Amino acid sequence: MNIHDFHRRKVASEKISMVTCYDYWSAQLLNDTDLDTLLVGDSLAMVMHGFSSTVHATVPMMATHIAAVRRGAPDKFIVGDMPFLAARRERNEVLDAVCELMQAGSNAIKIEGAAGQLDTVAHVVESGVPVMGHLGLTPQSVEGLGGHKVQGRTESAAEKIYQDAMALQEAGCFALVLECVPQNLGRQITRSLDIPTIGIGAGVHTDGQVLVLQDMLGMQPQFKPKFLRHYLDGHAQLSGAVNAFHHDVSAGAFPNCEEIYR
């Protein structure tokens, strides 16, 4: 997968698959799958570091994880998130942050929102860096949105997201994430754009889908928003494996004679 394949896949009506990835070992696993692209999302602040929201992610934190993912997945197209307010700073600071994420191993960066930063998006693109947009529920703005809620339910809110999508395409974005919007809005935007849309809770009509790896593997079974499908009961299987190890150790059954050096 390279930057040109995104548009080609949309034209050919071939869906794009994306999963988040935050570390070396899972990147190794995903590098051997059929997945199209990996997202090193700022959700790592919550999933990997235990923070309550994505606003705690920093550029150095993102760069560290991107570098680990690149080492584990040398063959995958990697998108790295610009973290909280990193795209709202002075232009030189923005480019420094972009440079750090790209040098860490990203093939592209993702910037949330549109208002007030279309010129920034255009400048980053003009600097030779592919930019993926992100509209709808933008987790970095969760405090301003009043929580993790579906966006674009009213006519005016839907029109705002639609116009922002058009503006991000005009600014040079090569693709657009649509998060937690009604399916009809996801379909309308997808049909209107020349660039592909990648949905998460945006319905079936987007050009691709993205999920958080740990969520789709069922690592937190109590976390089950409407859009999420568990592809594995990971929590039960992994905890069961660890408990089996514990019981073998407790019973003196591990290691056995074939698992020791003589």
Residue pairs with C-beta under 8 A, 6 or more apart in sequence:
1 36
1 37
1 76
1 77
2 77
2 107
3 77
3 107
3 108
3 130
3 174
5 36
5 77
6 16
6 174
6 175
6 195
6 196
7 174
7 194
7 195
7 196
9 15
9 16
9 36
9 196
9 207
9 208
10 194
10 195
10 196
10 207
15 207
15 208
15 209
16 36
16 37
16 175
16 196
16 198
16 207
16 208
16 209
17 34
17 35
17 36
17 37
17 208
17 209
17 210
18 35
18 36
18 37
18 38
18 39
18 79
18 198
18 208
18 209
18 210
19 30
19 35
19 38
19 39
19 210
19 211
19 212
19 213
19 216
20 38
20 39
20 40
20 41
20 43
20 44
20 47
20 210
20 211
20 212
20 213
20 214
21 27
21 30
21 38
21 39
21 40
21 69
21 72
21 73
21 78
21 213
22 40
22 41
22 44
22 47
22 48
22 65
22 68
22 69
22 213
23 48
23 65
23 68
23 69
23 72
24 68
24 69
24 71
24 72
25 72
26 72
26 213
27 38
27 68
27 69
27 70
27 71
27 72
27 73
27 76
28 72
28 73
30 38
30 72
30 73
30 76
30 213
31 72
31 73
31 74
31 75
31 76
35 76
36 77
36 208
37 76
37 77
37 78
37 79
38 69
38 73
38 76
38 77
38 78
38 79
39 78
39 79
39 80
39 81
39 110
39 210
40 62
40 65
40 66
40 69
40 78
40 79
40 80
40 81
40 106
41 54
41 81
41 110
41 212
42 54
42 57
42 62
42 81
42 83
42 84
42 139
42 140
43 54
43 139
43 212
44 57
44 61
44 62
44 65
45 51
45 53
45 54
45 55
45 56
45 57
45 61
45 83
46 52
46 53
46 54
47 212
47 214
48 65
49 56
49 61
51 57
53 139
53 142
53 143
54 83
54 84
54 139
54 140
54 142
55 84
55 140
55 142
55 143
56 84
57 81
57 83
57 84
58 83
59 82
59 83
59 86
59 97
59 100
59 101
60 100
61 83
62 80
62 81
62 82
62 83
62 101
62 104
63 80
63 100
63 101
63 103
63 104
64 104
66 78
66 80
66 101
66 104
66 105
66 106
67 104
67 105
69 78
69 105
70 78
70 104
70 105
70 106
71 105
77 107
77 108
78 105
78 106
78 107
78 108
79 106
79 107
79 108
79 109
79 110
79 132
80 101
80 102
80 104
80 105
80 106
80 108
80 109
80 110
81 109
81 110
81 112
82 97
82 98
82 101
82 109
82 110
82 111
82 112
83 140
84 140
85 140
86 94
86 97
87 94
87 97
87 111
87 112
87 117
87 120
87 121
88 116
88 117
88 120
89 97
91 120
91 123
94 120
94 123
94 124
95 123
95 124
95 127
98 109
98 124
98 127
98 129
101 109
102 109
102 129
107 130
108 129
108 130
108 131
108 132
108 174
109 124
109 129
109 130
109 131
109 132
110 131
110 132
110 133
110 134
110 177
111 117
111 120
111 121
111 124
111 131
111 132
111 133
111 134
112 134
112 138
112 139
112 140
112 141
113 134
113 135
113 138
113 140
113 141
113 164
114 121
114 133
114 135
114 164
114 165
114 167
114 168
115 164
118 167
118 168
118 170
118 171
119 171
121 131
121 133
121 168
121 171
121 172
121 173
122 171
122 172
124 131
125 131
125 171
125 172
125 173
126 172
130 174
131 171
131 172
131 173
131 174
132 173
132 174
132 175
132 176
132 177
132 198
133 165
133 168
133 169
133 173
133 175
133 176
133 177
134 176
134 177
134 179
135 161
135 164
135 165
135 168
135 176
135 177
135 178
135 179
135 181
136 151
136 152
136 161
136 177
136 178
136 179
136 180
136 181
136 201
136 202
137 145
137 148
137 149
137 150
137 151
137 179
137 180
137 181
137 201
138 145
138 179
139 148
139 179
142 148
145 151
148 180
149 180
150 180
150 181
150 182
150 201
151 157
151 161
151 179
151 180
151 181
152 158
152 160
152 161
152 181
152 182
152 185
153 182
158 181
158 182
158 185
161 181
161 185
161 189
162 185
162 188
162 189
162 192
165 176
165 178
165 189
165 192
165 193
165 197
166 192
166 193
168 176
169 176
169 193
169 194
169 195
173 195
174 195
175 195
175 196
175 197
175 198
176 189
176 193
176 195
176 196
176 197
176 198
177 197
177 198
177 199
177 200
177 210
178 185
178 186
178 189
178 190
178 197
178 198
178 199
178 200
178 202
178 206
179 199
179 200
179 201
179 202
180 200
180 201
180 202
180 227
181 201
181 202
181 203
182 203
183 202
183 203
183 204
183 205
184 203
185 202
186 197
186 199
186 202
186 203
186 205
186 206
187 203
187 205
187 206
189 197
190 196
190 197
190 205
190 206
190 207
191 205
196 207
196 208
197 206
197 207
197 208
198 206
198 207
198 208
198 209
198 210
199 206
199 208
199 209
199 210
200 209
200 210
200 211
200 227
201 225
201 226
201 227
211 228
211 229
214 220
214 234
215 223
215 228
215 230
216 228
216 229
216 230
216 231
216 232
217 230
217 231
217 232
217 234
218 230
218 231
218 232
218 233
218 234
218 235
218 236
219 234
219 235
219 238
220 235
221 230
221 233
221 235
221 236
224 230
245 254
247 253
248 254
